[in-house]
Amino acid sequence: MLKPRPISGFPEWTPAQKLAEQYLLDTARYVYELYGYTPVETAAIERVEVLAAKGVVDKEIYTLGRLRQEAAAEQDWEYALHFDLTVPLARYVAQNYGSLHFPFKRYQIQKVWRGERPQEGRFREFYQADIDVLAENELPLHFDAEMPAVIAEVFSRLGLEFKIRVNHRQVLLGAYTALGVEGKDQELALREVDKLDKVGRAKVAEALAGLGLATGVIDKCLDLAQIQGRAPQVVKAIEELGLAEPRLQQGLEELCFVDAELAHLPQDSLVIDLGIVRGLDYYTGTIYETILPRHPELGSVCSGGRYEDLTGQFINRKLPGVGISIGVSRLVSHLFSSGTWDPQRHCPTEVLVILPSEEARGDCGTVAQRLRRAGIATEVFPKPINLKKQVRYADRKGIPRVLFPHKFKPEEDTVEVKTLATGEQVTVSLAQWLEQQSLAGAPPKIY
Amino acid sequence: MLKPRPISGFPEWTPAQKLAEQYLLDTARYVYELYGYTPVETAAIERVEVLAAKGVVDKEIYTLGRLRQEAAAEQDWEYALHFDLTVPLARYVAQNYGSLHFPFKRYQIQKVWRGERPQEGRFREFYQADIDVLAENELPLHFDAEMPAVIAEVFSRLGLEFKIRVNHRQVLLGAYTALGVEGKDQELALREVDKLDKVGRAKVAEALAGLGLATGVIDKCLDLAQIQGRAPQVVKAIEELGLAEPRLQQGLEELCFVDAELAHLPQDSLVIDLGIVRGLDYYTGTIYETILPRHPELGSVCSGGRYEDLTGQFINRKLPGVGISIGVSRLVSHLFSSGTWDPQRHCPTEVLVILPSEEARGDCGTVAQRLRRAGIATEVFPKPINLKKQVRYADRKGIPRVLFPHKFKPEEDTVEVKTLATGEQVTVSLAQWLEQQSLAGAPPKIY
């Protein structure tokens, strides 16, 4: 006997939790499609040379082998599990360039794998739910504003309070140039400033001093990182710091444009925040992070940005893009562990048809098929045991309603329907009840 | 520059094909949920000892390694990608036994991986869409009849002609016992008989003779394998062969029960076929295969059966089950390559809002949001280029309708909607048009 054990870093949910995760994935997908994003799915596996094309060769990549190594083709070790959906997107777009229509708006909801150390409490297998738009030569700035609009709609539909923080790489780089921090020092300094939320101003100042920055410069770097608000306040605060530089100016105008385009979002759900950095080398313009104000410890649950040259390693075309990604597994895991989501439905079944006797099975099957044809997920209890036990089964599984067909006569079409949460019980013609359900509209699938 | 190339055996679809695959996956999931199956998702990775618990250690399993081998924990090589969803189900049920409610009806739609030789034209990464029911101690036979009912509904909704072939392991084993073929020879003989469709009667007879079977026995084995029909014909044909044995009798009764329960299915969609074998050691009762009569070369696209002891390696409980699995990737790949499905929609967008000028962008955005609130997937063309070019973009992407807001006046609410397939163009109040769409019901998402 082999006792099965969980594998650290590879989360699995109970059926109730999986229904809740599925609800989140479905909501993201629904909204993505509403905005015209089309599904793409890439293989879980990429050539190592593709994953490494950006120079990102590190210990986090899982490669493939074969159990019977003598049977393994040499090339197996050239394959590895993808660690995000962005590199695969770049490869896919380059590979299928001739058959894609630009601007190419795609969503991709898949698992990715990273060989993280389990003790860091990070997942080694997790879902990402990404959208990206790629255009030829030039990508209108309106798409930079579409990203927060889409994400806001996803989180609103999920009933989660959120705040999208927007910044611009050129504002940061331009400001550092204006401060005399140049070249490689810019990225090194930004990497330290990125820790501001976690370690505080004093520690970051110390680290910046270690890079050789003067005290006055350090203060301005830190003051800059603490600027946040809507566009007018941010413009004013930068002016007060006395910073001016062409790239800074250009980035700031783009930020103001995005801010204006998103005027319809609830005031608290969007903020320009010069403290976010997204230190990935491929971001070149607008950058995003999303926090849940009630769960600050979670950090960003949805991040992204604009990139001018994602596909440059694979194709000789200018294909600028902008994208954003929800880190689904970490988010739902936290919603479960914090008790924010405590799903009680263990199955999608909406109605359990009670089986009063073996003789009634034919009628029960007929009733169940009528419910299903009306789009109502239905189970028939499998054995004619004590009715209370059948109802208890529904109750324990979180099935909202039970239907007693024991008064069912085909000529009268009468059934009893009991709503378990309220105890309300009605005797009704099945045809009438089905019509009522249909008029009420499909219930939202919130488990 | 790194030219991206496909990886043999790891299929990827164009956006139009992916939409079609997604439609198939959604249809399966919708029907599975209608019958009360709940989603389960297991990690892509299992311990090798779990995958090998049934003794199935073969070259088909992909193990994990690390790119930087010095950083790899020893245990990485103990993990491998799952090769089906059945072993993971057994492990999941044993691991979560205490928190599951039985009968446990679950569906699982995930990718699996097998290290097949690419030259065989088989996929090394593919989707399976499974349902299984597991019960404690005893599983009512009605679930054996539910499998074909569910699968019939999936294929009917997909508009694919299908035929479900049902057999019973005990009928085969009992009949072979009655013929004096005993012990290990039963499986060896069945393995040869399983090739009947492919290689023909003469070749199989030769192989059976090689196993030492007498000519009269061989003839009866082959006659048995060629029996097919609904229950009465099959019972009669077995009687005519003069075969009688307790297990054969029991199996036959169960087959007749399943056949009777499925009387509501179209006559041609179900057949008892004593020629199917499903030589996997864990099937013990009813077995299923599904063929598409218009695509006989495809073989079975959906197979399964009943098993008495799937979880025996992991838990000391009696948990009989029955399940069935659609081989999604092979099926859709064939539908594409045979031209049966030739998807022309490249995105889920239902309406493209034309952008007549930069000044109209605000109105266009407002119109788009109203469409989305009505559940209509909508894009706004990103740049105010020539209108014909905008319409051509919609046409090439397969977007069914374009909406011209250039006559839009907020007080009149007037828009023009053009249906590209027919050329029909209407000038209508947006509010009215949205109400019409809503009354017409959501269009089926067949891409």
Interface residues (C-beta under 8 A of the other chain):
Chain A: M1 L2 K3 P4 R5 P6 I7 F10 P11 E12 W13 T14 P15 K18 L19 E21 Q22 E33 L34 Y35 G36 Y37 T38 P39 V40 E41 T42 A43 A44 I45 E46 R47 V48 E49 V50 A53 V57 D58 K59 I61 Y62 T63 L64 G65 R66 L67 R68 A71 A72 D76 W77 Y79 A80 L81 R91 Y92 A94 Q95 N96 S99 L100 H101 P103 K105 R106 K111 W113 G115 E125 A135 P140 H142 F143 H264 Q313 F314 I315 N316 H346 C347 P348 T349 R361 Q369 R372 G375 I376 A377 T378 E379 P382 K383 Y393 R396 K397
Chain B: M1 L2 K3 P4 R5 P6 I7 F10 P11 E12 W13 T14 P15 K18 L19 E21 Q22 E33 L34 Y35 G36 Y37 T38 P39 V40 E41 T42 A43 A44 I45 E46 R47 V48 E49 V50 A53 V57 D58 K59 I61 Y62 T63 L64 G65 R66 L67 R68 A71 A72 D76 W77 Y79 A80 L81 R91 Y92 A94 Q95 N96 S99 L100 H101 P103 K105 R106 K111 W113 G115 E125 A135 P140 H142 F143 H264 Q313 F314 I315 N316 H346 C347 P348 T349 R361 Q369 R372 G375 I376 A377 T378 E379 V380 P382 K383 Y393 R396 K397
